[in-house]
Amino acid sequence: MKHYAIESHLLSMKGKWIQSLLKGEGQVEVFKGKRGLLFSTITLETMIDEEVRHNQFLLSNSNERSIRTYSSGEQRKALLKYQMSQKPDFLVLDNPFDCLDVESVATLKNQLIDLAHIIPMVQIFKRHTDIMPFVSEVLVVDEESLKQSVELNQFLEQNLHQQTAFLSADIPAPLKHFKDIPEILIELKKVSVNYEGRCIVKDITWKIKRGEFWHLKGRNGSGKTTLLSMIYGDNPKAYGVDLFLFGQKKGSGESVWDLKEKMGYFTPSMTELFQSNHTVEQMVISGLVDSVGLYLKPTDRQKNLAQRWLNVLGLLDKKNDRFYRLSQVNQRLILIVRAMIKHPPLLILDEPSTGLDDYSASLMVQLIQKIAEESNTAIIYVSHRKEEGLEPKFTYELQSSKEGSLGGIMTE
């Protein structure tokens, strides 16, 4: 039984090429006249919406528990089981491992390997390391038109040199330095968080010092987002516990804005907040004034600093382009630079490389590693995936339990 893979950066799952393939009307001869199903986050979100709107509990098979309450791994397991019950002729797997924790990836991979004996599959991928072992050929699709079919090993050899980026320029110094920053930036002392009688994290003890590079990891639902929202956001659970930010107990009179001034933050969903008509240069400068976009005339010093950061990214020639027109990875790089331009004592990066292809992830890794090596900013980096070339010095791992996730310092 033959299985295929397709690199996804030029494909839309809602586009004509994929939809024709699923209907058996596409350019892939072996699937003509056959019916396929799309195993995808898009499909999952559609079915969750149907459950909400019309009480169609197709995935959970029970109106007592919504599929929305399942973990990401459980949701995909339920979707796969349901789709196989529909007896399709083939499956199209759309980046099936995106946003899954390590354990869930391993479970799903084993399920797909078992299914590969009984049903043909087409795996849409962004990262070469995600290609399943049963795939033998890669379909090369350019602008939603099938160009050729290439044997997998040949494809990997042809594309290996394209997967690594290199940023050479040093990052620029800030216009001014923060004063009176203590050695210990963040400290949690036996912090527990409960929601509706359920313990999310239990007895978390963790110190983050100036210049340290931390990897925060843990299974989906283990409490990573809860901890980040307590540190950076205005999560009410952060008050009344022993959480200290820059030497002060949170809730002891400090301003939220004073705290946020000392922290940079990035998560991929932030790109949706910046869709106005600002230029790339204006977006970078806006990090100096903590505004969404730029509404004041920048000084020459500010413009010079922004251009030096853009030179680090190799994007100086795009300084006058509209931010919303940039590629996905360039938008993310710009927003990280925006968060970093003041050299804040703490930079939080929440899944910055999720959904990126190999080359784009390599750019992201280069920037983060440069920040770690060339500044005194401490970094909290959150990701399920271990990125080649990224070298956090410390790892704090949340381990799920029925009594709430426990945390501890681990080795990579």
NORLINGI-V676649 format. One record per backbone hydrogen bond with DSSP energy under -0.5 kcal/mol. CO is the residue of the C=O (numbers start at 1). NH is the residue of the N-H. Records with the same first field share a line. If there is no record, write none. Layout:
BEGIN
CO->NH ; NH
END
This chain:
BEGIN
3->136 ; 137
4->123
5->139
6->125
8->11
12->15
15->19
16->20
17->21
18->22
19->23
20->25 ; 26
21->24
22->36
24->33
27->29
28->31
29->32
31->34
35->89 ; 90
37->39 ; 92
38->40
39->94
40->44
41->45
42->46
43->47
44->48
45->49
46->50
47->51
48->52
49->53
50->54 ; 56
51->55
55->57
56->58
57->61
62->65
66->69
67->70
71->75
72->76
73->77
74->78
75->79
76->80
77->81
78->82
79->83
80->84
81->85
82->86
83->86 ; 88
84->87
89->120
90->37
91->93 ; 122
92->39 ; 94
93->95 ; 124
95->98
97->100
101->105
102->106
103->107
104->108
105->109
106->110
107->111
108->112
109->113
110->114
111->115
112->116
114->117
115->118 ; 119
120->91
121->4
122->93 ; 124
123->6 ; 125
124->95
125->8
126->358
127->130
128->131
132->135
136->152
137->5
138->140 ; 150
139->141
140->142 ; 147 ; 148
141->143
145->142
148->140
150->138
151->155
152->156
153->157
154->158
155->159
156->160
159->162
160->163
166->168
180->182
183->185 ; 210
185->246
186->208
187->244
188->190 ; 206
191->204
193->200 ; 201
195->198
198->195 ; 200
200->405
201->193
203->205
204->191
206->188
208->185 ; 186
209->212
212->214 ; 379
213->393 ; 394
214->216 ; 381
215->217 ; 396
216->383
217->398
219->222
223->227
224->228
225->229
226->230
227->231
228->232 ; 233
229->235
235->238
236->239
238->241
241->243
242->189 ; 244
243->250
244->187 ; 246
245->248
248->245
249->252
250->240
255->259
256->260
257->261
258->262
259->262
260->263
262->346
264->348
266->350
267->270
268->271
269->272
270->273 ; 274
271->274
273->275
278->323
279->283
280->284
281->285
282->286
283->287
284->287
285->288 ; 289
286->289 ; 290 ; 291
291->293
299->303
300->304
301->305
302->306
303->307
304->308
305->309
306->310
307->311
308->312
309->313
310->314 ; 315 ; 316
311->314
315->318
316->319
318->321
319->281
321->280
322->325
323->326
327->331
328->332
329->333
330->334
331->335
332->336
333->337
334->338
335->339
336->340
337->341
340->343
345->378
346->264
347->349 ; 380
348->266 ; 350
349->351 ; 382
350->268
351->354
353->356
357->361
358->362
359->363
360->364
361->365
362->366
363->367
364->368
365->369
366->370
367->371
368->372
369->373
370->374
371->375
376->211
378->347
379->214 ; 381
380->349 ; 382
381->216 ; 383
382->351
385->387
387->390
389->391
394->215
395->397 ; 410
396->217
397->399 ; 408
398->219 ; 400
399->406
401->404
405->202
406->399
408->397
410->395
END
